[in-house]
Amino acid sequence: MADQFLRSGIAGIDRVNFDAGLRAHMLRVFNYMGGGLALTGIVAFVVANTPLAGVIFGSPLKWIAMLAPLVFLMYMQVKVNSVTAAQLQTRFWIFCGLMGLSMAALFLIFTGASVARAFFITGATFGAMSLYGYTTKRDLTGMGSFMMMGMLGLMIASLVNIFLMSSMMQWVVSVGGVVIFTGLTAYQVQTIKETYAESAGREANDKLAVWSALTLYLSFINLFQFILELTGTMRRN
């Protein structure tokens, strides 16, 4: 009987320690993500409201600005296993800065009020789905797989519409994008929660936190852009 109480007490302490470690890990993930979004927003706003906007988006440099985040993201994926947590964090900040450079174009296309409105709608949606993903007992693996397939279809539809230039198809793509990345957010948060392992060590968990933040950051950015497409008002030149 005494052994049972002892084992129960140890298990309880282990669970408390694990929960504290998990909360700290999730906080690191969302802090990195929030910092990345802030950096992206600052860079985008500064570029859009200085002569840099004309220099970049009024010349072939706009293609470099648009493609640089994608190229750098592919580089990060290739190197993720061979870098330290500090190096990965540095590359995360560089990527967020490059995204800000690319997204400055949105400030030139849409009104500031539209950008702000879309951001707050995205924030509210993202927050609600993150909370759901963290607290639900339901296994979201099936939904996540379905959303990943939907994302592939979304990419194909977007490529096709480059040639069709159909406003109706663009609307369908935008609605589909909102649904897909809303669902993906809940799935990703649950996955991040379940992949945390205190025994993995500080270095491994720090890398996991940065990479998880990047995953959520990309979902937020995509969700924001699709919501902006649906709700935004374009500037009148």
C-alpha positions in Angstrom: 0.0 0.0 0.0 2.8 2.4 0.9 4.5 1.6 -2.4 1.4 2.4 -4.3 1.1 5.8 -2.6 4.7 6.5 -3.3 4.4 5.6 -6.9 1.3 7.7 -7.2 3.0 10.7 -5.6 6.0 10.4 -7.9 3.7 10.1 -11.0 1.8 13.2 -9.8 5.0 15.2 -9.4 6.2 14.0 -12.9 2.9 15.1 -14.4 3.1 18.5 -12.8 6.7 19.0 -14.0 5.7 17.8 -17.5 2.7 20.2 -17.6 4.9 23.1 -16.5 7.5 22.2 -19.2 4.8 22.0 -21.8 3.3 25.3 -20.9 6.7 26.9 -21.1 7.4 25.3 -24.5 4.1 26.4 -26.0 4.8 29.9 -24.6 8.2 29.9 -26.4 6.5 28.8 -29.6 3.9 31.6 -29.5 6.5 34.2 -28.5 8.7 33.3 -31.4 5.7 33.4 -33.7 4.4 36.7 -32.3 7.9 38.2 -32.6 8.1 37.0 -36.2 4.8 38.6 -37.1 5.8 41.9 -35.5 9.1 41.9 -37.4 7.2 41.2 -40.7 4.7 43.9 -40.1 7.3 46.5 -39.2 9.4 45.7 -42.3 6.4 45.7 -44.6 5.1 49.0 -43.2 8.5 50.8 -43.4 9.2 49.6 -46.9 5.7 50.5 -48.1 5.9 54.0 -46.7 9.4 55.0 -47.8 11.1 55.5 -51.3 12.1 51.8 -51.0 8.6 50.9 -52.3 9.2 52.6 -55.6 12.8 51.3 -55.9 11.7 47.7 -55.2 8.2 47.3 -56.7 8.8 49.7 -59.6 11.6 47.6 -61.0 12.6 44.0 -61.6 13.7 43.9 -58.0 10.1 43.1 -57.1 10.6 39.5 -58.3 13.5 39.1 -55.9 11.4 40.5 -53.1 8.5 38.1 -54.0 10.6 35.0 -54.4 13.3 35.5 -51.7 11.1 34.1 -48.8 10.2 31.0 -50.7 13.9 30.3 -51.7 15.0 31.0 -48.1 12.3 28.7 -46.7 13.5 25.9 -48.9 17.0 26.5 -47.7 15.9 26.4 -44.1 14.1 23.1 -44.6 17.2 21.5 -46.1 19.5 22.7 -43.3 17.1 22.3 -40.3 18.7 19.1 -39.0 22.3 20.3 -39.3 22.1 23.7 -37.5 21.9 24.6 -33.8 18.9 26.1 -32.1 20.5 29.5 -32.1 21.3 29.3 -35.8 17.8 28.2 -36.6 16.4 31.1 -34.6 18.6 33.6 -36.5 17.4 32.2 -39.8 13.8 32.4 -38.6 14.2 36.1 -38.0 15.8 36.6 -41.4 12.9 34.7 -43.0 10.4 36.9 -41.2 12.2 40.0 -42.4 12.2 38.8 -46.0 8.5 38.1 -45.7 8.0 41.7 -44.6 9.8 42.9 -47.6 7.5 40.8 -49.8 4.3 41.7 -48.0 5.0 45.4 -48.3 3.2 45.1 -51.6 -0.1 44.5 -49.7 0.2 48.0 -48.3 0.5 49.3 -51.8 -2.6 47.4 -53.1 -5.0 47.6 -50.1 -5.9 50.4 -47.8 -4.4 50.6 -44.4 -7.8 50.1 -42.8 -8.4 46.9 -44.8 -5.0 45.5 -43.8 -5.7 46.3 -40.1 -9.2 44.8 -40.3 -8.0 41.6 -41.9 -5.2 41.3 -39.3 -7.6 41.5 -36.4 -10.0 39.0 -38.0 -7.1 36.7 -38.6 -5.9 37.1 -35.0 -9.3 36.3 -33.5 -9.7 33.3 -35.8 -6.2 32.0 -35.2 -6.5 32.5 -31.4 -9.8 30.6 -31.2 -8.5 27.7 -33.3 -5.2 27.6 -31.4 -7.2 27.3 -28.1 -9.4 24.6 -29.6 -6.3 22.6 -30.8 -4.6 22.9 -27.5 -7.6 21.9 -25.3 -9.6 19.4 -27.4 -9.4 15.7 -26.6 -10.4 14.8 -30.2 -7.7 13.5 -32.4 -7.3 16.0 -35.3 -5.0 13.8 -37.4 -7.7 13.0 -39.9 -8.8 16.6 -40.2 -5.1 17.6 -40.6 -4.5 15.1 -43.4 -7.7 16.3 -45.2 -6.6 20.0 -44.9 -3.1 19.1 -46.3 -4.7 17.5 -49.3 -7.0 20.6 -49.6 -3.9 22.8 -49.5 -2.5 20.9 -52.5 -5.7 21.4 -54.4 -5.6 25.1 -53.4 -2.2 25.5 -54.9 -3.2 23.8 -58.2 -6.3 26.0 -58.4 -4.3 29.1 -57.8 -1.8 28.2 -60.5 -4.6 27.5 -63.0 -6.2 30.9 -62.2 -3.0 32.7 -63.1 -4.0 31.9 -66.7 -7.8 32.1 -66.3 -7.8 35.3 -64.3 -11.3 34.5 -63.1 -12.6 36.6 -60.2 -15.1 33.8 -59.3 -12.3 31.2 -59.0 -10.2 33.7 -57.0 -13.1 34.1 -54.6 -13.5 30.3 -54.3 -9.8 29.9 -53.7 -9.8 32.6 -51.0 -12.8 31.0 -49.2 -11.1 27.6 -49.5 -7.9 29.1 -48.2 -9.6 30.5 -45.1 -11.3 27.1 -44.3 -8.1 25.1 -44.9 -5.7 27.3 -42.8 -8.3 27.7 -40.1 -8.5 23.9 -39.7 -4.7 23.5 -40.1 -4.1 25.9 -37.2 -6.0 23.7 -34.8 -4.2 20.5 -36.1 -0.8 22.1 -35.9 -1.2 23.4 -32.3 -2.3 19.9 -31.2 0.6 18.3 -33.0 3.1 20.8 -31.4 1.6 19.9 -28.0 1.9 16.2 -28.6 5.4 16.3 -30.0 6.9 18.0 -26.9 9.1 15.7 -24.9 10.8 17.0 -21.8 13.3 14.2 -22.0 14.5 15.4 -25.5 16.6 18.1 -23.8 16.8 21.9 -24.0 18.6 22.1 -27.4 16.2 19.8 -29.2 13.1 21.4 -27.7 14.4 24.9 -28.5 14.8 23.9 -32.2 11.3 22.3 -32.0 9.9 25.6 -30.6 11.4 27.7 -33.4 10.3 25.3 -36.2 6.9 25.0 -34.6 6.7 28.8 -34.5 7.6 28.9 -38.2 4.8 26.4 -39.0 2.2 28.5 -37.2 3.6 31.7 -38.6 3.1 30.5 -42.1 -0.5 29.4 -41.4 -1.2 32.8 -39.9 0.3 34.6 -42.9 -1.6 32.5 -45.4 -4.9 32.9 -43.4 -4.3 36.7 -43.3 -3.8 37.0 -47.0 -6.9 35.0 -47.9 -9.0 37.0 -45.5 -7.6 40.2 -46.9 -8.5 39.0 -50.4 -12.1 38.5 -49.2 -12.6 41.6 -47.1 -10.0 44.1 -48.4 -10.6 47.3 -50.3 -8.1 48.2 -52.9 -6.4 51.6 -53.0 -7.6 54.1 -55.6 -4.7 55.6 -57.4 
